[in-house]
Amino acid sequence: DKIADLRAEIKSETAAIAKLAEEIQAANEMIAKIVEFKKEATEIREVGKKENKLAVEDAEKAQKALANAIAVLTDFYKESGEIKKEPWEFIQKPVKLPENPKTWDSPFTGVADPDAQPGGIITVLENVMADFAKMEAETKSQEASDQKEYDQSMSDNDIEMARRTQEADMKSNEKKRRAEKVVLLSSQKKDTEGELEKTEQYLTDLEPACVSGDSTYEDRKKARTGEIDALKKAQIILEDAFKEKAKASSFLQIRRQ
C-alpha cells in the first residue's frame, strides 16, 4: 500500500512538472516575441522619425524659398508699378483660384499676358506656401502621435515582459522543487520496495516450517493447546499431592508429641 501511494504521488508530481515545463516554454516564447516586436517597432519608429524629420525640413525650406520668391516678385511688381506700393496691399484685384489650380499642366497666363494681374502668381505661391505650412504642422502632429503610441507600446510590452519573466522564474523554481521531491519519493519507494522484498523473502523462508511442513499450523496449534491443558492438569495433580504430603507430615508431628 505504501509503494502504491508513493507511485501515485510520483505520477502526480511528474505530471505537474510536465505542465510547468510547458508553461515555462510558453512564457519564454512570449518573451522572445516581445523582444522581437520591440526590435521591429524601434526600427520602424526610427525610420518614421527620420522620414518625418526630412519632411519637416523640406517643408520649412520650401516655405522659406517661397517666402523669398514672393518677396522678390512683390518688390519687382511694385517697382514696375504693376502693384501699388502700399505696404498692406500686394495685388490690385483679388484673385480667386479653384481648389486644384492647374499651374503645371496649363499654359502660363500670368505676367506674359498684358491683361493679366501680377498678383496671380503671388497668390499661387502663397497658396503653395500655405500647403507646405499645413504639411509641416500635420507632419509634426503625426510625429508626436506616433512617438506617443510607440512609447505606450514599449511601456506595455516592458510590463508584460517583466511579468512573463517573473512567471518563468517562479515556475522554474517550482519545477526544480518538484523534481527534487520526485527524487526523494523515488528513493523512499526504492527503500520500501527493498523492505517488501526482504519481507517476502522472509515469508518464503518461513513457508516450509509454518505452512508446507509435516503438519499444518492448525494441527500444531491444536497440539500445543492439548499440551498446555495436560500441563495444567499435571500442575493441579502436583499441587494436590503436595497438599496431602503437608497434611500427613503435620499429623505425624502431633502423634509424636
C-alpha positions as YAML, in Angstrom:
chain: A
units: angstrom
residues:
- id: 1
  name: ASP
  ca: [0.00, 0.00, 0.00]
- id: 2
  name: LYS
  ca: [2.82, 2.38, 0.82]
- id: 3
  name: ILE
  ca: [4.50, 1.66, -2.52]
- id: 4
  name: ALA
  ca: [1.22, 2.25, -4.33]
- id: 5
  name: ASP
  ca: [0.81, 5.61, -2.56]
- id: 6
  name: LEU
  ca: [4.37, 6.60, -3.45]
- id: 7
  name: ARG
  ca: [3.84, 5.63, -7.10]
- id: 8
  name: ALA
  ca: [0.66, 7.72, -7.25]
- id: 9
  name: GLU
  ca: [2.41, 10.72, -5.69]
- id: 10
  name: ILE
  ca: [5.38, 10.38, -8.06]
- id: 11
  name: LYS
  ca: [2.99, 10.22, -11.01]
- id: 12
  name: SER
  ca: [1.18, 13.35, -9.82]
- id: 13
  name: GLU
  ca: [4.42, 15.28, -9.32]
- id: 14
  name: THR
  ca: [5.75, 14.16, -12.71]
- id: 15
  name: ALA
  ca: [2.57, 15.40, -14.42]
- id: 16
  name: ALA
  ca: [2.87, 18.73, -12.60]
- id: 17
  name: ILE
  ca: [6.49, 19.04, -13.73]
- id: 18
  name: ALA
  ca: [5.49, 18.40, -17.35]
- id: 19
  name: LYS
  ca: [2.77, 21.06, -17.14]
- id: 20
  name: LEU
  ca: [5.20, 23.55, -15.59]
- id: 21
  name: ALA
  ca: [7.70, 22.83, -18.37]
- id: 22
  name: GLU
  ca: [5.05, 23.68, -20.99]
- id: 23
  name: GLU
  ca: [4.08, 26.89, -19.17]
- id: 24
  name: ILE
  ca: [7.73, 27.93, -18.81]
- id: 25
  name: GLN
  ca: [8.30, 27.31, -22.53]
- id: 26
  name: ALA
  ca: [5.21, 29.36, -23.39]
- id: 27
  name: ALA
  ca: [6.42, 32.22, -21.17]
- id: 28
  name: ASN
  ca: [9.89, 32.14, -22.74]
- id: 29
  name: GLU
  ca: [8.40, 32.10, -26.24]
- id: 30
  name: MET
  ca: [6.27, 35.13, -25.36]
- id: 31
  name: ILE
  ca: [9.35, 36.92, -24.00]
- id: 32
  name: ALA
  ca: [11.18, 36.18, -27.26]
- id: 33
  name: LYS
  ca: [8.22, 37.53, -29.28]
- id: 34
  name: ILE
  ca: [8.12, 40.69, -27.17]
- id: 35
  name: VAL
  ca: [11.85, 41.24, -27.69]
- id: 36
  name: GLU
  ca: [11.45, 40.76, -31.44]
- id: 37
  name: PHE
  ca: [8.41, 43.06, -31.54]
- id: 38
  name: LYS
  ca: [10.25, 45.79, -29.63]
- id: 39
  name: LYS
  ca: [13.20, 45.50, -32.01]
- id: 40
  name: GLU
  ca: [10.99, 45.77, -35.12]
- id: 41
  name: ALA
  ca: [8.88, 48.56, -33.62]
- id: 42
  name: THR
  ca: [12.01, 50.53, -32.74]
- id: 43
  name: GLU
  ca: [13.39, 50.13, -36.25]
- id: 44
  name: ILE
  ca: [10.07, 51.26, -37.77]
- id: 45
  name: ARG
  ca: [9.91, 54.20, -35.35]
- id: 46
  name: GLU
  ca: [13.44, 55.29, -36.26]
- id: 47
  name: VAL
  ca: [12.59, 55.17, -39.97]
- id: 48
  name: GLY
  ca: [9.36, 57.09, -39.39]
- id: 49
  name: LYS
  ca: [11.13, 59.66, -37.25]
- id: 50
  name: LYS
  ca: [13.77, 60.13, -39.91]
- id: 51
  name: GLU
  ca: [11.18, 60.49, -42.68]
- id: 52
  name: ASN
  ca: [9.10, 62.96, -40.66]
- id: 53
  name: LYS
  ca: [12.20, 64.99, -39.86]
- id: 54
  name: LEU
  ca: [13.12, 65.17, -43.54]
- id: 55
  name: ALA
  ca: [9.54, 66.09, -44.47]
- id: 56
  name: VAL
  ca: [9.50, 68.92, -41.91]
- id: 57
  name: GLU
  ca: [12.90, 70.17, -43.09]
- id: 58
  name: ASP
  ca: [11.73, 70.08, -46.71]
- id: 59
  name: ALA
  ca: [8.54, 71.94, -45.81]
- id: 60
  name: GLU
  ca: [10.50, 74.58, -43.89]
- id: 61
  name: LYS
  ca: [12.96, 75.00, -46.76]
- id: 62
  name: ALA
  ca: [10.11, 75.22, -49.28]
- id: 63
  name: GLN
  ca: [8.31, 77.83, -47.19]
- id: 64
  name: LYS
  ca: [11.48, 79.85, -46.85]
- id: 65
  name: ALA
  ca: [12.15, 79.66, -50.59]
- id: 66
  name: LEU
  ca: [8.56, 80.58, -51.42]
- id: 67
  name: ALA
  ca: [8.62, 83.49, -48.98]
- id: 68
  name: ASN
  ca: [11.80, 84.77, -50.61]
- id: 69
  name: ALA
  ca: [10.29, 84.34, -54.09]
- id: 70
  name: ILE
  ca: [7.12, 86.15, -53.07]
- id: 71
  name: ALA
  ca: [9.17, 88.99, -51.61]
- id: 72
  name: VAL
  ca: [11.25, 89.29, -54.80]
- id: 73
  name: LEU
  ca: [8.17, 89.24, -57.04]
- id: 74
  name: THR
  ca: [6.37, 91.73, -54.86]
- id: 75
  name: ASP
  ca: [9.30, 94.13, -54.93]
- id: 76
  name: PHE
  ca: [9.61, 93.68, -58.69]
- id: 77
  name: TYR
  ca: [5.95, 94.39, -59.38]
- id: 78
  name: LYS
  ca: [5.98, 97.35, -57.04]
- id: 79
  name: GLU
  ca: [9.00, 98.80, -58.78]
- id: 80
  name: SER
  ca: [7.35, 98.24, -62.19]
- id: 81
  name: GLY
  ca: [4.21, 99.92, -60.97]
- id: 82
  name: GLU
  ca: [2.03, 96.90, -61.60]
- id: 83
  name: ILE
  ca: [1.42, 96.65, -57.88]
- id: 84
  name: LYS
  ca: [0.77, 99.67, -55.76]
- id: 85
  name: LYS
  ca: [3.40, 100.27, -53.14]
- id: 86
  name: GLU
  ca: [1.01, 100.35, -50.21]
- id: 87
  name: PRO
  ca: [2.53, 98.08, -47.52]
- id: 88
  name: TRP
  ca: [-0.78, 96.37, -46.84]
- id: 89
  name: GLU
  ca: [-1.67, 95.69, -50.47]
- id: 90
  name: PHE
  ca: [0.22, 93.29, -52.72]
- id: 91
  name: ILE
  ca: [-2.31, 92.76, -55.52]
- id: 92
  name: GLN
  ca: [-4.65, 95.12, -57.39]
- id: 93
  name: LYS
  ca: [-7.61, 92.82, -57.54]
- id: 94
  name: PRO
  ca: [-8.48, 89.71, -55.56]
- id: 95
  name: VAL
  ca: [-7.70, 86.57, -57.45]
- id: 96
  name: LYS
  ca: [-9.88, 83.53, -56.89]
- id: 97
  name: LEU
  ca: [-8.31, 80.17, -57.64]
- id: 98
  name: PRO
  ca: [-10.03, 76.79, -57.93]
- id: 99
  name: GLU
  ca: [-9.40, 74.15, -55.27]
- id: 100
  name: ASN
  ca: [-6.82, 72.44, -57.51]
- id: 101
  name: PRO
  ca: [-5.35, 75.17, -59.75]
- id: 102
  name: LYS
  ca: [-3.77, 73.96, -62.96]
- id: 103
  name: THR
  ca: [-0.40, 75.59, -62.56]
- id: 104
  name: TRP
  ca: [1.85, 72.97, -64.07]
- id: 105
  name: ASP
  ca: [-0.05, 71.39, -66.96]
- id: 106
  name: SER
  ca: [-1.66, 74.62, -68.31]
- id: 107
  name: PRO
  ca: [-0.05, 77.32, -70.46]
- id: 108
  name: PHE
  ca: [1.35, 80.23, -68.47]
- id: 109
  name: THR
  ca: [-1.16, 83.13, -68.38]
- id: 110
  name: GLY
  ca: [0.49, 85.31, -65.74]
- id: 111
  name: VAL
  ca: [2.85, 88.23, -66.36]
- id: 112
  name: ALA
  ca: [3.36, 87.34, -70.04]
- id: 113
  name: ASP
  ca: [-0.27, 88.28, -70.63]
- id: 114
  name: PRO
  ca: [-0.59, 92.07, -70.70]
- id: 115
  name: ASP
  ca: [-4.13, 91.87, -69.34]
- id: 116
  name: ALA
  ca: [-3.23, 89.51, -66.50]
- id: 117
  name: GLN
  ca: [-2.75, 90.69, -62.94]
- id: 118
  name: PRO
  ca: [0.74, 90.17, -61.41]
- id: 119
  name: GLY
  ca: [-0.94, 89.15, -58.16]
- id: 120
  name: GLY
  ca: [-1.99, 85.82, -59.70]
- id: 121
  name: ILE
  ca: [1.40, 84.13, -59.43]
- id: 122
  name: ILE
  ca: [1.92, 85.59, -55.98]
- id: 123
  name: THR
  ca: [-1.40, 84.18, -54.83]
- id: 124
  name: VAL
  ca: [-0.46, 80.78, -56.25]
- id: 125
  name: LEU
  ca: [2.86, 80.89, -54.41]
- id: 126
  name: GLU
  ca: [1.16, 81.95, -51.21]
- id: 127
  name: ASN
  ca: [-1.30, 79.04, -51.50]
- id: 128
  name: VAL
  ca: [1.55, 76.63, -52.15]
- id: 129
  name: MET
  ca: [3.40, 78.03, -49.14]
- id: 130
  name: ALA
  ca: [0.25, 77.56, -47.05]
- id: 131
  name: ASP
  ca: [0.12, 73.94, -48.21]
- id: 132
  name: PHE
  ca: [3.69, 73.42, -47.11]
- id: 133
  name: ALA
  ca: [2.92, 75.04, -43.75]
- id: 134
  name: LYS
  ca: [-0.06, 72.72, -43.37]
- id: 135
  name: MET
  ca: [2.08, 69.72, -44.31]
- id: 136
  name: GLU
  ca: [4.68, 70.77, -41.73]
- id: 137
  name: ALA
  ca: [2.06, 71.08, -38.99]
- id: 138
  name: GLU
  ca: [0.44, 67.75, -39.89]
- id: 139
  name: THR
  ca: [3.82, 66.01, -40.03]
- id: 140
  name: LYS
  ca: [4.79, 67.35, -36.60]
- id: 141
  name: SER
  ca: [1.41, 66.31, -35.22]
- id: 142
  name: GLN
  ca: [1.76, 62.84, -36.76]
- id: 143
  name: GLU
  ca: [5.29, 62.53, -35.37]
- id: 144
  name: ALA
  ca: [4.09, 63.43, -31.88]
- id: 145
  name: SER
  ca: [1.21, 60.92, -32.16]
- id: 146
  name: ASP
  ca: [3.50, 58.16, -33.49]
- id: 147
  name: GLN
  ca: [6.06, 58.77, -30.72]
- id: 148
  name: LYS
  ca: [3.36, 58.71, -28.03]
- id: 149
  name: GLU
  ca: [1.93, 55.46, -29.40]
- id: 150
  name: TYR
  ca: [5.44, 53.97, -29.61]
- id: 151
  name: ASP
  ca: [6.27, 54.95, -26.03]
- id: 152
  name: GLN
  ca: [2.99, 53.48, -24.75]
- id: 153
  name: SER
  ca: [3.57, 50.27, -26.70]
- id: 154
  name: MET
  ca: [7.11, 49.95, -25.32]
- id: 155
  name: SER
  ca: [5.84, 50.53, -21.77]
- id: 156
  name: ASP
  ca: [3.08, 47.93, -22.13]
- id: 157
  name: ASN
  ca: [5.48, 45.38, -23.59]
- id: 158
  name: ASP
  ca: [8.07, 46.05, -20.87]
- id: 159
  name: ILE
  ca: [5.43, 45.37, -18.22]
- id: 160
  name: GLU
  ca: [4.31, 42.19, -19.97]
- id: 161
  name: MET
  ca: [7.88, 41.00, -20.42]
- id: 162
  name: ALA
  ca: [8.63, 41.62, -16.73]
- id: 163
  name: ARG
  ca: [5.51, 39.67, -15.77]
- id: 164
  name: ARG
  ca: [6.40, 36.79, -18.06]
- id: 165
  name: THR
  ca: [9.99, 36.76, -16.81]
- id: 166
  name: GLN
  ca: [8.84, 36.61, -13.19]
- id: 167
  name: GLU
  ca: [6.36, 33.88, -14.11]
- id: 168
  name: ALA
  ca: [9.08, 31.83, -15.81]
- id: 169
  name: ASP
  ca: [11.42, 32.26, -12.82]
- id: 170
  name: MET
  ca: [8.76, 31.27, -10.28]
- id: 171
  name: LYS
  ca: [7.67, 28.24, -12.25]
- id: 172
  name: SER
  ca: [11.27, 27.20, -12.85]
- id: 173
  name: ASN
  ca: [11.85, 27.25, -9.09]
- id: 174
  name: GLU
  ca: [8.64, 25.29, -8.52]
- id: 175
  name: LYS
  ca: [9.67, 22.79, -11.19]
- id: 176
  name: LYS
  ca: [13.05, 22.36, -9.51]
- id: 177
  name: ARG
  ca: [11.38, 21.84, -6.12]
- id: 178
  name: ARG
  ca: [9.00, 19.25, -7.52]
- id: 179
  name: ALA
  ca: [11.86, 17.46, -9.31]
- id: 180
  name: GLU
  ca: [13.74, 17.23, -6.01]
- id: 181
  name: LYS
  ca: [10.59, 15.86, -4.39]
- id: 182
  name: VAL
  ca: [10.31, 13.22, -7.11]
- id: 183
  name: VAL
  ca: [13.89, 12.17, -6.39]
- id: 184
  name: LEU
  ca: [13.08, 11.91, -2.67]
- id: 185
  name: LEU
  ca: [9.87, 9.96, -3.32]
- id: 186
  name: SER
  ca: [11.70, 7.65, -5.71]
- id: 187
  name: SER
  ca: [14.31, 6.99, -3.03]
- id: 188
  name: GLN
  ca: [11.58, 6.24, -0.47]
- id: 189
  name: LYS
  ca: [9.86, 3.98, -2.97]
- id: 190
  name: LYS
  ca: [13.12, 2.12, -3.61]
- id: 191
  name: ASP
  ca: [13.70, 1.65, 0.13]
- id: 192
  name: THR
  ca: [10.12, 0.48, 0.64]
- id: 193
  name: GLU
  ca: [10.43, -1.95, -2.26]
- id: 194
  name: GLY
  ca: [13.61, -3.27, -0.64]
- id: 195
  name: GLU
  ca: [11.76, -3.76, 2.65]
- id: 196
  name: LEU
  ca: [8.93, -5.50, 0.81]
- id: 197
  name: GLU
  ca: [11.39, -7.77, -0.97]
- id: 198
  name: LYS
  ca: [13.03, -8.72, 2.33]
- id: 199
  name: THR
  ca: [9.64, -9.34, 3.92]
- id: 200
  name: GLU
  ca: [8.52, -11.52, 1.01]
- id: 201
  name: GLN
  ca: [11.80, -13.44, 1.23]
- id: 202
  name: TYR
  ca: [11.31, -13.91, 4.96]
- id: 203
  name: LEU
  ca: [7.79, -15.23, 4.34]
- id: 204
  name: THR
  ca: [9.20, -17.54, 1.70]
- id: 205
  name: ASP
  ca: [11.78, -18.83, 4.16]
- id: 206
  name: LEU
  ca: [9.04, -19.42, 6.73]
- id: 207
  name: GLU
  ca: [6.89, -21.31, 4.24]
- id: 208
  name: PRO
  ca: [8.31, -24.80, 4.89]
- id: 209
  name: ALA
  ca: [8.20, -24.51, 8.67]
- id: 210
  name: CYS
  ca: [4.89, -22.70, 9.02]
- id: 211
  name: VAL
  ca: [2.78, -23.69, 6.03]
- id: 212
  name: SER
  ca: [4.03, -26.56, 3.93]
- id: 213
  name: GLY
  ca: [5.84, -28.66, 6.66]
- id: 214
  name: ASP
  ca: [4.87, -32.10, 8.12]
- id: 215
  name: SER
  ca: [1.85, -30.62, 9.87]
- id: 216
  name: THR
  ca: [-0.29, -27.58, 9.34]
- id: 217
  name: TYR
  ca: [-0.41, -24.55, 11.55]
- id: 218
  name: GLU
  ca: [-3.86, -25.58, 12.82]
- id: 219
  name: ASP
  ca: [-2.56, -29.03, 13.76]
- id: 220
  name: ARG
  ca: [0.40, -27.56, 15.60]
- id: 221
  name: LYS
  ca: [-1.83, -25.07, 17.36]
- id: 222
  name: LYS
  ca: [-4.20, -27.84, 18.43]
- id: 223
  name: ALA
  ca: [-1.28, -29.94, 19.68]
- id: 224
  name: ARG
  ca: [0.10, -27.00, 21.68]
- id: 225
  name: THR
  ca: [-3.31, -26.37, 23.17]
- id: 226
  name: GLY
  ca: [-3.56, -30.04, 24.24]
- id: 227
  name: GLU
  ca: [-0.04, -29.88, 25.68]
- id: 228
  name: ILE
  ca: [-0.93, -26.80, 27.68]
- id: 229
  name: ASP
  ca: [-4.10, -28.46, 29.00]
- id: 230
  name: ALA
  ca: [-2.08, -31.54, 30.03]
- id: 231
  name: LEU
  ca: [0.48, -29.36, 31.80]
- id: 232
  name: LYS
  ca: [-2.28, -27.57, 33.66]
- id: 233
  name: LYS
  ca: [-3.75, -30.89, 34.78]
- id: 234
  name: ALA
  ca: [-0.30, -32.07, 35.87]
- id: 235
  name: GLN
  ca: [0.14, -28.87, 37.82]
- id: 236
  name: ILE
  ca: [-3.14, -29.46, 39.66]
- id: 237
  name: ILE
  ca: [-2.19, -33.06, 40.47]
- id: 238
  name: LEU
  ca: [1.19, -31.96, 41.81]
- id: 239
  name: GLU
  ca: [-0.35, -29.20, 43.86]
- id: 240
  name: ASP
  ca: [-2.83, -31.69, 45.39]
- id: 241
  name: ALA
  ca: [-0.04, -34.13, 46.10]
- id: 242
  name: PHE
  ca: [1.98, -31.51, 47.91]
- id: 243
  name: LYS
  ca: [-1.07, -30.55, 49.93]
- id: 244
  name: GLU
  ca: [-1.63, -34.23, 51.04]
- id: 245
  name: LYS
  ca: [2.03, -34.60, 51.93]
- id: 246
  name: ALA
  ca: [1.88, -31.48, 54.04]
- id: 247
  name: LYS
  ca: [-1.15, -32.76, 55.94]
- id: 248
  name: ALA
  ca: [0.47, -36.17, 56.65]
- id: 249
  name: SER
  ca: [3.63, -34.56, 57.95]
- id: 250
  name: SER
  ca: [1.64, -32.35, 60.30]
- id: 251
  name: PHE
  ca: [-0.34, -35.38, 61.64]
- id: 252
  name: LEU
  ca: [2.85, -37.36, 62.41]
- id: 253
  name: GLN
  ca: [4.28, -34.44, 64.34]
- id: 254
  name: ILE
  ca: [1.16, -34.27, 66.55]
- id: 255
  name: ARG
  ca: [1.32, -38.04, 67.31]
- id: 256
  name: ARG
  ca: [4.93, -37.78, 68.47]
- id: 257
  name: GLN
  ca: [4.06, -35.05, 70.89]
...
